Amino acid sequence: MSFSFLSAIVFLPLIGAVVIVLLPKSLLKSAKFVALSFALVAFVLSLVVFCQFDRSSGVVGQMQFEEKIVWISAINAYYHLGVDGISLPMVILMTFLGVLAVLVSWRIDLRPREYFAWLLLLETSILGVFCSLDLILFFLFWELELIPMYFLISIWGSGRKEYSAIKYVIYTLTGSALMLAGILSLYFTTGTLSMVELTGLLAAKPVIPFTAIFFLLLVGFAIKLPVFPLHTWLPDAHTDAPTAASVVLAGALLKMGGYGMIRVCVSIFPAVALQYAPLFVALAVVNVLYGAGVTMRQKDLKRLIAYSSVSHMGYVLLGIFALSPVSLTGATLQMFSHGIVTGLLFAMVGLVYEKSHERNLDNLGGLARQMPVIAVVFTVAGLASLGLPGTSGFAAEFITFVGSFSSAAVKWIQVYTVLGVFGVVLTAGYILWMLQRVFYGPPQEKFNGVPDADNVDKVCIFSFVVAIMLVGLYPAILTNVIKIGVEPLTQLLGL
């Protein structure tokens, strides 16, 4: 029997969480080391899967590393895991962020055992979403994610943390209720819950119209991405969450929405996706421009980065519903790139706040002298966010724009794409403005003696920088994998 790589990757963090909970009080300080060990092993295993992933043309349309066991026979549900070129980069992203989220939390002293247990459970739930090929299993992991994120925000957050946590739960549960209705409609129509079997669904007598099922599912994904006007939970959750939760939230949790759109909505309902693509391309442009415009009005450093995520997720939505092979590749790469770039941005905001105890842009300035390492890395993250050539942000956005501009799926797509490109200009404006306000200008006496990044901080933030530069300089390391998953979708769409 072959080793079950995906089960090990998904459940290792959960096992780590159980080990941490069972630690005796005398070993509470060891919780972070246990968390780091299990997260690191999961990341190493995901790299093994990435290296062994078959990139040949003969596996196009096939899931790899599949594990399928009968789970609930009465409803034909299976414990079914597998990855393709779309889901594998997301698995790599989450396991990478899992390790760095632990490092970001290295100095947590409030109830550390509970904190690291919830953090590892959050990792398991997100990995489960990316690996599941059964809709009920997918939905189970999707719902499981709510619990750890709620507690991480409401206990270890700041500001209006209870309000933000409850708002996040209400938004997500509303979307989940509609998703469940869509999943049940699919089951009663086809008798199967397998995403593989449902691909390109052509059932004759749906319980309700396919368009209705499509939108029931899509609303849940749109809330998570998030798509305007369903985005208002995001700035509050980011602003009040602890740094590690913000890193995972921006880095991987939002990608559940984009991934769900590709894996479920576009794969199962290609004709409906093609019919309504103009609507979602228009919403993508609204996301980009509205998100960037509101970002420029923010004074809170963390809230600024949160609104920038709304803008950048517009590029993902544009790439998905441009529905061309190149745009779908760009959208998937943009999800990965945004994960590492914005993850680094939130880690840097956390460091600035931890060292200076200040997040308001009006009260910051001249910090480059006191914290040169943080200033340089923050600048790298900002330049990657605005799409500087040589960084992952440029590679992802360029591929997305090229694929969208040349798409035949949407009339006037060139106009939408050009409007989306204008978002890059706005991004450059607020990123450079932010960096100038925080790090440059005359030094302030109140920040004299503020420390720079320590060794643990440097390991964390330099790891982000290496990932950003690697993907930026050699995007084929991911695009060669992604195209294996995208090609079957374009065949279904007939484009």
C-alpha positions in Angstrom: 0.0 0.0 0.0 1.4 3.4 -1.0 1.9 6.2 1.5 -1.1 8.5 1.8 0.7 11.8 1.2 -2.4 14.0 1.1 -4.0 12.5 4.2 -0.7 13.0 6.0 -0.4 16.6 4.8 -4.0 17.5 5.7 -4.1 15.8 9.2 -0.5 16.4 10.5 -1.4 19.9 11.7 -4.5 18.4 13.4 -2.4 15.7 15.1 0.0 18.5 16.2 -3.0 20.4 17.7 -4.0 17.3 19.7 -0.5 16.8 21.0 -0.3 20.5 22.1 -3.7 20.2 23.9 -2.4 17.1 25.8 0.9 18.8 26.8 1.3 18.9 30.6 1.4 22.4 32.2 5.1 22.1 32.9 5.7 21.9 29.1 3.5 24.8 28.0 6.5 26.7 26.6 7.1 23.8 24.2 3.8 24.4 22.4 5.4 26.6 19.8 8.1 24.0 19.1 5.5 21.3 18.6 3.5 23.5 16.3 6.5 24.4 14.3 7.6 20.7 14.0 4.2 19.5 12.7 3.8 22.5 10.3 7.3 22.0 9.0 6.8 18.3 8.3 3.5 19.0 6.5 5.4 21.6 4.3 8.2 19.1 3.5 5.6 16.5 2.5 3.9 19.0 0.2 7.2 19.7 -1.5 7.7 16.0 -2.0 4.3 15.8 -3.7 5.2 18.9 -5.8 8.4 17.2 -6.9 6.7 13.9 -7.7 3.8 15.6 -9.5 3.6 14.3 -13.1 3.7 17.3 -15.5 3.5 15.3 -18.7 0.6 15.9 -21.2 -0.7 12.4 -20.7 -2.1 13.3 -17.3 -4.1 16.3 -18.4 -7.5 16.1 -16.7 -6.5 13.5 -14.1 -6.2 13.9 -10.4 -3.0 12.7 -8.8 -2.1 11.2 -5.4 -5.8 10.2 -5.2 -7.2 8.5 -2.0 -10.7 7.2 -2.2 -12.5 5.3 0.6 -16.3 4.7 1.1 -17.3 7.1 3.8 -21.2 7.4 4.0 -22.5 4.7 1.7 -26.1 5.7 2.2 -25.6 9.0 0.2 -22.7 7.7 -1.9 -20.2 10.0 -0.2 -16.5 9.2 -0.2 -13.4 10.2 1.7 -11.8 11.3 -1.6 -8.7 13.4 -1.8 -6.6 14.3 -4.8 -4.7 17.2 -6.4 -4.2 18.6 -9.9 -2.4 21.6 -11.3 -4.9 24.0 -9.8 -5.1 22.7 -6.2 -1.4 21.7 -5.7 -0.1 25.3 -5.7 -2.7 26.1 -3.1 -1.6 23.2 -0.9 2.1 24.4 -1.2 0.9 27.9 -0.3 -1.0 26.8 2.8 1.7 24.6 4.2 4.3 27.3 3.6 2.2 29.9 5.4 1.5 27.4 8.2 5.2 27.3 9.1 5.6 31.1 8.9 2.4 31.7 10.9 4.0 29.8 13.7 7.2 31.9 13.5 5.2 35.1 13.4 3.5 34.0 16.7 6.8 33.0 18.4 6.4 35.6 21.2 2.7 34.8 21.9 2.3 34.5 25.7 -1.5 34.6 26.2 -2.7 31.0 26.5 -0.1 29.7 24.0 -1.3 26.1 24.1 -4.8 27.0 22.9 -3.5 29.5 20.4 -1.2 27.1 18.6 -3.8 24.4 18.7 -6.3 26.6 16.9 -3.7 27.8 14.5 -2.9 24.2 13.5 -6.6 23.3 13.2 -7.1 26.2 10.9 -4.3 24.9 8.7 -5.9 21.4 8.5 -9.3 22.8 7.6 -7.9 25.0 4.7 -5.8 22.1 3.4 -8.8 19.9 3.5 -10.7 22.3 1.2 -7.9 22.3 -1.4 -7.6 18.5 -1.4 -11.2 17.3 -1.2 -12.8 15.8 -4.3 -16.2 15.0 -2.6 -18.6 17.9 -2.1 -19.7 16.8 1.4 -16.1 16.4 2.5 -15.3 19.8 0.9 -18.2 21.4 2.7 -17.1 19.8 6.0 -13.6 21.3 5.8 -15.1 24.6 4.6 -17.2 24.8 7.8 -14.5 23.6 10.1 -12.4 26.6 9.2 -14.9 28.9 10.9 -14.2 27.6 14.4 -10.5 28.3 14.8 -10.6 31.6 13.0 -13.5 32.8 15.2 -11.5 32.0 18.4 -8.2 33.4 17.0 -9.8 36.7 16.3 -12.1 36.9 19.4 -9.5 35.9 22.0 -6.1 37.1 20.6 -7.3 39.9 18.4 -7.5 43.6 19.2 -9.9 46.5 18.9 -13.5 45.4 18.2 -12.4 41.8 18.1 -15.7 40.2 19.2 -17.6 42.3 16.7 -15.3 41.4 13.9 -15.3 37.7 14.7 -19.1 37.5 14.8 -19.4 39.5 11.6 -17.0 37.1 9.9 -19.0 34.1 11.1 -22.3 35.5 10.1 -21.1 36.4 6.5 -19.5 33.0 6.1 -22.4 31.0 7.5 -24.8 32.8 5.2 -22.7 31.8 2.2 -22.4 28.3 3.5 -26.1 27.9 3.9 -26.6 28.8 0.2 -23.7 26.5 -0.7 -25.3 23.6 1.1 -28.5 24.2 -0.8 -26.6 24.1 -4.0 -24.7 20.9 -3.1 -28.0 19.1 -2.1 -29.6 20.2 -5.4 -26.6 18.7 -7.3 -26.9 15.5 -5.3 -30.7 15.1 -5.8 -30.2 15.8 -9.5 -27.2 13.5 -10.2 -27.0 11.1 -7.2 -23.3 11.7 -6.9 -21.2 14.1 -4.8 -17.9 13.5 -6.7 -16.4 16.6 -8.2 -14.7 14.5 -10.8 -17.9 12.8 -11.9 -19.8 16.2 -11.9 -17.3 17.9 -14.2 -19.1 19.3 -17.2 -22.5 18.3 -15.8 -25.1 17.7 -18.5 -27.9 16.1 -16.4 -31.3 16.2 -18.2 -33.7 17.0 -15.3 -32.2 19.2 -12.6 -34.1 19.7 -9.3 -33.9 23.5 -9.9 -32.4 25.3 -12.9 -28.6 24.9 -13.3 -28.3 28.7 -13.2 -29.9 28.8 -9.7 -27.5 26.0 -8.5 -24.6 27.9 -9.9 -25.4 31.1 -8.1 -26.2 29.3 -4.8 -22.7 27.9 -4.9 -21.1 31.0 -6.2 -22.4 33.3 -3.5 -20.5 31.3 -0.8 -17.3 31.6 -2.8 -17.9 35.3 -3.6 -18.2 36.1 0.1 -14.9 34.3 0.9 -12.9 35.8 -2.1 -14.5 38.5 -1.4 -16.4 40.1 -4.3 -18.0 43.6 -4.0 -20.5 44.2 -2.3 -20.0 41.1 -0.1 -16.5 42.3 1.1 -17.3 44.3 4.2 -16.4 41.6 6.7 -12.8 41.5 5.4 -11.4 44.9 6.6 -12.8 44.4 10.1 -11.5 40.8 10.4 -8.0 41.8 9.2 -7.8 44.9 11.4 -8.7 43.1 14.6 -7.1 39.7 14.0 -3.7 38.7 15.5 -0.9 38.9 13.0 -0.7 35.2 12.3 -4.4 35.0 11.7 -4.2 37.9 9.2 -1.3 36.2 7.4 -3.4 33.0 7.0 -6.6 34.9 6.3 -5.1 37.0 3.5 -2.6 34.4 2.3 -4.7 31.2 2.0 -8.3 31.6 3.4 -9.4 34.1 0.7 -8.1 31.7 -1.9 -10.7 29.2 -0.9 -13.2 31.5 -2.7 -11.3 31.7 -5.9 -10.4 28.0 -5.8 -14.1 27.1 -5.3 -15.1 29.2 -8.2 -12.7 27.3 -10.5 -13.1 23.8 -9.1 -16.9 23.9 -8.6 -18.6 26.6 -10.5 -16.6 26.7 -13.7 -15.8 23.0 -13.8 -19.3 21.7 -13.1 -21.3 24.5 -14.9 -19.1 25.7 -17.8 -22.1 26.8 -19.9 -23.5 28.9 -17.1 -20.1 30.4 -16.3 -19.7 31.4 -19.9 -23.2 32.9 -20.0 -22.6 35.1 -16.9 -18.9 35.8 -17.4 -19.6 39.5 -18.5 -21.3 40.2 -15.1 -18.4 38.8 -13.1 -15.8 40.5 -15.3 -17.5 43.8 -14.6 -17.6 43.0 -10.9 -13.9 42.2 -11.0 -13.1 45.7 -12.4 -15.3 47.2 -9.6 -13.3 45.2 -7.0 -10.0 46.4 -8.4 -10.9 50.1 -8.7 -13.1 50.4 -5.6 -10.7 48.4 -3.4 -7.7 50.6 -4.6 -9.7 53.8 -4.2 -10.8 53.0 -0.6 -7.3 51.8 0.2 -5.9 55.3 -0.5 -8.2 56.7 2.2 -7.0 54.5 5.0 -4.9 55.8 8.0 -4.7 52.4 9.8 -1.7 50.5 8.4 -3.4 47.1 8.8 -6.7 48.3 7.4 -4.9 49.7 4.4 -3.4 46.3 3.6 -6.8 44.7 4.1 -8.5 46.9 1.5 -5.7 46.3 -0.9 -6.6 42.6 -0.7 -10.1 43.4 -2.0 -8.5 45.2 -4.9 -6.1 42.4 -5.7 -8.7 39.7 -5.5 -10.4 41.6 -8.4 -7.5 40.4 -10.6 -8.3 36.8 -9.6 -12.0 37.2 -10.5 -11.1 38.9 -13.8 -8.8 36.0 -14.7 -11.3 33.3 -13.7 -14.2 34.7 -15.7 -12.2 35.8 -18.7 -12.2 32.0 -19.1 -9.2 31.6 -21.4 -6.3 29.2 -20.7 -3.9 32.0 -20.0 -6.2 34.0 -17.8 -7.1 31.0 -15.7 -3.4 30.2 -15.3 -2.8 33.9 -14.4 -5.7 33.8 -11.8 -4.3 30.7 -10.1 -0.8 32.2 -10.1 -2.2 35.5 -8.8 -3.8 33.5 -5.9 -0.4 32.1 -5.0 1.4 35.3 -5.5 -1.1 37.4 -3.4 -0.8 34.7 -0.7 2.9 35.2 -0.2 3.0 38.9 -0.9 0.1 40.0 1.3 1.2 37.4 3.9 4.5 39.2 4.1 2.8 42.6 4.2 0.7 41.6 7.2 3.8 40.1 8.9 5.6 43.4 8.4 2.7 45.4 9.8 2.7 43.1 12.8 6.4 43.7 13.3 6.1 47.5 13.0 3.2 47.5 15.5 5.0 45.2 17.9 8.2 47.3 17.9 6.6 50.8 17.8 3.2 50.2 19.3 1.7 52.4 16.6 -0.3 51.7 13.4 -1.7 55.1 12.5 0.0 56.6 9.5 -0.3 60.0 10.9 1.8 59.0 14.0 4.5 57.1 12.1 7.6 58.3 10.2 11.3 58.0 10.0 11.5 54.4 11.1 14.0 53.4 8.4 16.8 54.6 10.7 15.6 52.5 13.7 14.6 49.4 11.9 16.5 49.1 8.6 15.9 45.4 8.0 12.1 45.8 8.5 12.2 48.9 6.2 13.9 47.1 3.4 11.8 43.9 3.5 8.6 46.0 3.9 9.7 47.9 0.7 10.3 44.6 -1.1 6.8 43.4 -0.1 5.2 46.7 -1.2 7.0 46.7 -4.6 5.9 43.1 -5.2 2.3 44.2 -4.4 2.4 46.9 -7.0 3.8 44.4 -9.5 7.5 45.3 -9.9 9.2 43.2 -12.6 11.2 40.4 -11.0 8.6 39.7 -8.3 5.8 37.3 -8.2 3.3 40.1 -8.3 4.4 41.2 -11.8 4.4 37.6 -13.2 0.9 36.9 -11.9 -0.7 40.2 -13.0 1.0 40.2 -16.4 -0.2 36.7 -17.3 -3.7 37.5 -16.0 -3.9 40.7 -18.1 -2.5 39.1 -21.2 -4.9 36.1 -20.9 -7.9 38.4 -20.2 -7.2 40.9 -23.0 -7.0 38.1 -25.6 -10.1 36.2 -24.3 -12.9 35.4 -26.7 -15.4 34.6 -23.9 -16.6 38.2 -23.1 -17.5 41.0 -25.4 -15.5 44.2 -24.8 -13.1 42.2 -22.6 -10.3 44.5 -23.8 -12.0 47.5 -22.2 -12.5 45.7 -18.9 -8.8 44.6 -18.9 -7.5 48.1 -19.5 -9.7 49.4 -16.6 -8.2 46.6 -14.5 -4.7 47.6 -15.4 -5.4 51.1 -14.1 -5.7 49.5 -10.7 -1.9 48.9 -10.8 -1.4 52.6 -11.1 -3.6 53.2 -8.0 -1.7 50.4 -6.2 1.6 52.1 -6.9 0.2 55.3 -5.4 -1.0 53.9 -2.1 2.0 51.6 -1.6 4.6 54.3 -2.2 2.6 56.8 -0.1 2.4 54.3 2.7 6.2 53.4 2.6 7.1 57.1 2.6 4.8 57.9 5.6 6.0 54.9 7.7 9.8 54.8 7.0 11.0 58.0 5.5 10.9 61.7 6.4 12.5 63.1 9.6 13.1 60.6 12.4 10.9 61.0 15.5 12.4 61.0 19.0 9.6 58.8 20.4 10.9 55.9 18.3 14.5 56.2 19.5 15.6 52.8 20.8 12.9 50.9 18.8 14.4 47.5 18.0 14.8 46.0 14.5 13.8 42.4 13.5 15.4 39.7 15.6 16.7 36.3 14.3 13.3 34.6 14.3 11.7 37.5 12.5 14.5 37.4 9.9 14.0 33.7 9.2 10.3 34.3 8.7 10.4 37.4 6.5 13.4 36.3 4.4 11.6 33.1 3.6 8.7 35.2 2.2 11.2 37.3 0.2 12.8 34.1 -1.3 9.4 32.8 -2.4 8.4 36.1 -3.9 11.7 36.4 -5.9 11.7 32.7 -6.9 8.2 32.8 -8.5 8.9 36.3 -9.9 12.1 35.3 -11.7 11.0 31.7 -12.7 7.2 31.6 -12.8 7.4 28.4 -14.9 8.0 26.6 -11.6 4.3 27.0 -11.0 2.8 27.7 -14.4 4.0 24.3 -15.8 2.0 22.7 -13.0 -1.1 25.0 -13.3 -1.6 24.5 -17.0 -2.1 20.7 -16.4 -5.2 21.6 -14.3 -6.4 24.5 -16.5 -6.4 22.7 -19.9 -9.4 20.4 -19.2 -11.5 23.5 -18.2 -10.8 25.2 -21.5 -11.8 22.1 -23.3 -15.1 22.1 -21.5 -15.7 25.7 -22.3 -14.9 25.1 -26.0 -12.6 28.1 -26.1 
